[in-house]
Amino acid sequence: QVPSAATNSNSWNLNNGSATVQGNVVIGRGGTTNRSAVLNIVNGLLTIGTNLVFNSSSPASATLNITGSGRVNCGGSFILTNTGTNFGTFNPGTDGIFCYCSALNAQTANFTVNYAHLHFNNTTPIGATIPSAITNTKVTGNLVVEGGLFYYNNLPITGNSGRIFNVKDGATFRLNGTSTFPTTFTYQLEPNSLVEVRTTNTPVTLPTVVYGYLHVIPQANSTARFNSSTNTFVSGNLLIGNGTNATTLDLYTSDPNLSVFGNIILNPNAVFGFSDNTTQYVELAGKWINNGGTVTNITQSTIRFISAINQEITGTATSQVFPNVLVDKTGGVLNVTGNINSITTNSVTVSNGEFVLPAQMNLTNSTS
């Protein structure tokens, strides 16, 4: 949208249709201030292969308006700096979507502007990030990770009540440095999404929500805990520790019940801290895999094995420790495999299903 020398204004109205531009979309005519370029997207879709460039020395001479459910997919940089010849006006509307979507370029969102709904779908190895904190005025609508990787470093994110933080199936959301988990949003972490906690601070506080896959793999010695006693669910695997840093998953401070429908995996230097409340439990439908981690609080709460198919207590650790064990399986067998030659637990109850014991079973409660 570059007005010619003979035209005072130029507009492109993209209503309910869609348009794809493989290269740059440029709005404005450089240093010329007496001409204007306007791009209106009303419920339509504009896909930009590379950069969206505001090319004006005046904010009023280059304008992008999104109304209704209009959407922009930007494959490169969003260049509107309000300096030099990169002035312009971006009006996101109340339900407009701006997506940093690329399979070719790492991206950093432009925070010179505000957004309604901000989406990320960057499938490069580096992914997409933000340059500064998200406030409830910077993004007034939903924050959505559609695919690829979205991460941020040493920042908070605060949304608006009733708006959604959504990580879709196949997408990865990563916390780095001293970053904190987004707050105020309603959470939708889909079953095959991944949350990676790669922080360096301690403790790290996580919301008690339904996760897809949850990897607690901080880049420094750290404790992660949940923010309330509300039941917490992990649809996929729960991975604790990166094998190097001392990593504790603390269930004893807030005492939530935890249900994991994939595997629980403890890497070396990981600590699984069960609740110290006798009424609390960890429910597991997959495998318990201890590859050199430690289990604490082994007399109060209960681990329940609940799957309708075969399950395993396994890993490289030769001895395993649990609090109370309840086998309540509607089918299949709970087997002990791998290098394990002994299990120590406060008590064992088999209410449904079958538990094939290891060579040595140590019960610390004499009434079990």
Salt bridges, closest charged atoms under 4 A:
ASP95 OD1 - HIS117 NE2 3.00
ASP95 OD1 - ARG163 NH1 3.99
GLU146 OE2 - ARG71 NH2 2.88
GLU146 OE2 - HIS119 ND1 2.58
GLU190 OE2 - LYS168 NZ 3.63
GLU196 OE1 - ARG174 NE 2.63
GLU196 OE1 - ARG198 NE 2.96
ASP250 OD2 - ARG225 NE 2.73
GLU283 OE2 - ARG304 NH1 3.79
GLU312 OE2 - LYS287 NZ 3.71
